[in-house]
Amino acid sequence: MKRITILGSTGSIGVNTLSVISRHADKYKVMALTANTNLDKLSEQCIKHKPEFAVMVDDDSALRLEQDLKNRAPDVTVLSGVDGLLKVATLFDVDYVMAAIVGAAGLLPTLGAAKAGKRVLLANKEALVMSGQLFMDTVRENNAELLPIDSEHNAIFQCMPVDFSTGIEKLGVKKILLTASGGPFRTTPLEQLSSMTPEQACAHPNWVMGRKISVDSATMMNKGLEVIEACWLFHTQTKCIQVVIHPQSVIHSLVEYTDGSVLAQLGNPDMRTPIAYGLAWPNRIDAGVERLDLFDIAQLDFIRPDEQRFPCLRIAREAMEQGGTTSAILNAANEVAVNQFLHKRLRFTDIARVIETVLENVMYSEATSLDDILSDDQAARDEALTTINGLAA
């Protein structure tokens, strides 16, 4: 019986993780569930799955949750804040931690889980984007396991030899082909992009995701962050990663070898597949996913991404190549810009503009400590707001 903490249980990854776990109650026990603001959903999950702990980031929400569970799930201990997240991510009794908190907020508890030597099921790409070397060193030094849950990185992991810690080139890998759906604006005329609304940006053609990651998919910053994540996960460089737009989202990524072989992982666009693989690895379990019927698909398309349409892809690649805290600065600026766009205070095409301005104005450091990373993260957020206010003036 493996015991699991789910960081971000009310989001799409968390909900799908609970769905897989429910199919295998003899194999997995939920130890802790956490949420940011979705009190009603977390309460419902606690009543159904009966974890030992529940965490709300907001103190007032935690008090309300405690009252809500008093009669319906009295054995659940309710905690709050970052300290609560860190506690449940590092519990001695926990074997696996699903890291599914969106954005920079997930960094500290995910890093805490790595320090505690857990199997970290990484669905929060920002942890690696912000603190790549520091995070990978922490995993290695504490004998933690790091398994990627993003569908693309999970696909690469499935197509790669198990030990790639010395770099993919030594394994005969020539290139990683990272697939992307192209999002909702793949064919939208360029002159119309500036008028796209949050509702249009969040209408992803293939995946059901949260609003922030949906906007990232529309700008393809999501894919840019995944390039950075892949560099750290698979010990490689941006020159060895090629982004390929694949609108059907059936091939989740590919690995090309020096002998000309190209291995691909296929499946219906359902996050329960990579979640189940991460939970059961090196074995496999039923995920409840609809079988892939190639005759129904009939056609698979591949398109080279246009960086004029998707400038965030270029910006992210350049940030990784710059090194230091540049990727953390990039991520912070993007989070602020996307938030402002979702609140209709920024045009869609200004997201990339804000990020580039922040990268020009905030000096990066060498990322030798968590304090360096968090300091530059905050500086980037402040600069992003200043930039956005300037655009609105």
Secondary structure, DSSP 8 states (H G I E B T S, - for coil): -EEEEEETTTSHHHHHHHHHHHTTTTTEEEEEEEESS-HHHHHHHHHHH--SEEEESSHHHHHHHHHHHTTTSTT-EEEEHHHHHHHHHS-TT--EEEE---SGGGHHHHHHHHHTT-EEEE--THHHHHHHHHHHHHHHHTT-EEEE-SHHHHHHHHHS-S--TT-GGGGTEEEEEEEE---TTTTS-GGGGGG--HHHHT--SS----HHHHHHHHHTHHHHHHHHHHHHHTT--GGGEEEEE-TT--EEEEEEETTS-EEEEE--S-THHHHHHHHHTTS----------HHHH-----B---TTT-HHHHHHHHHHHH-TTHHHHHHHHHHHHHHHHHTTSS-TTHHHHHHHHHHHHS------SHHHHHHHHHHHHHHHHHHHHHHH-
